[in-house]
Structure formats: C-alpha cells, structure tokens
Amino acid sequence: MNYAYDVIVIGAGHAGCEAAAAAARLGSTTLLITMDMNKIAQMSCNPAVGGIAKGQIVREIDALGGQMGIVTDRIRFIAEWRNILENTPNLYMWQDSAVSLTIENGVVKGVKTAFGVEFTAKSVVLTAGTFLNGLMHVGPVQIEGGRVSEPASHGITEQLRDLGFTVQRTKTGT
C-alpha cells in the first residue's frame, strides 16, 4: 500500500470525482478518500443534470475533459463513476473518513483518517460538501449527517476553525 501521493481528494461526490479523475489524467498519483465506496458520486440533493445553470456547468466540465456529462443514467450513475475511477491510471481509492489535515509550518502535508492511517501528499483537495460537519434540518428537528442515514464527517471543520478559517453552512434547499 502506498501512503504518499501527489494529490489527495477528500470526498467522492461530483466535485471530488471530477477532481480526482482530472489530477490522475494529468499524471499525478492521486488518492480519493470516501466514507462509502458504494455511494461514489451519488446524486442526492438534485439529480437533475440539465436546466440553464446546471447544463452550462456540465458543458464546461465536459469541455475540460470531465465525465459528468457522459455519465447521465441516474440508475447506473454510481456504478459507472466507480468503474471510471477504478480504471483511471494513477488513481487510487480509500474507504475511510478523513478526520484531520497534517499541517507542517502552515503547509498542508497530508491527511489522517478515522482508522488512524496517515497519507502524505503535495496537495490536498477538500470536496466533502454537506458531509463536512453535516447537519440536516427536517422541520424543527436537526440531525447530524451528510445525507439521511449517512454520518457527518467530523474533525476537519473544527481544525479549520481553530486555524482561523470562517466556517459557515450553505442551505442546499432539499
């Protein structure tokens, strides 16, 4: 098992899959860390890949060599993305939760996971989305999680706050 990469991508939603695939295509040894390999690129909040705004974004991703516009069948979306990622040279995957960034002299040098595994990298891309310190609102009830029945990811948000970053939430409208 390799523990040193050029790029580590945390989170395997749409952005994470595209980022990992792009980095690997450019020749970087890339590690994609996801909490659940069976939910790679799952369309959770908004499965529509169309309309004025989304259609434009998908076309821009396509023009840059991305995969989202090619992988369009919602039923097979996860399986197709996983197949693409598993067959992308230079791209490796790890199922685990990233709990902290390794920082030396103000520079991110890697990631530590919930299982205690430490990976190093020249760069780390954070695409954890709604899972990062995730909180769902169902009427007056608040439940931790990234999606229903899926846990939130803790550790990195608190670390970023301690480093002086402003941490806020964006309403997804779902």
Secondary structure as GFF3:
##gff-version 3
##sequence-region A 1 174
A	DSSP	beta_strand	4	10	.	.	.	ID=ss1
A	DSSP	alpha_helix	14	25	.	.	.	ID=ss2
A	DSSP	beta_strand	30	34	.	.	.	ID=ss3
A	DSSP	three_ten_helix	37	39	.	.	.	ID=ss4
A	DSSP	alpha_helix	51	63	.	.	.	ID=ss5
A	DSSP	three_ten_helix	74	76	.	.	.	ID=ss6
A	DSSP	alpha_helix	77	86	.	.	.	ID=ss7
A	DSSP	beta_strand	91	95	.	.	.	ID=ss8
A	DSSP	beta_strand	98	104	.	.	.	ID=ss9
A	DSSP	beta_strand	107	113	.	.	.	ID=ss10
A	DSSP	beta_strand	118	126	.	.	.	ID=ss11
A	DSSP	three_ten_helix	129	131	.	.	.	ID=ss12
A	DSSP	beta_strand	135	138	.	.	.	ID=ss13
A	DSSP	beta_strand	141	144	.	.	.	ID=ss14
A	DSSP	alpha_helix	156	162	.	.	.	ID=ss15
###
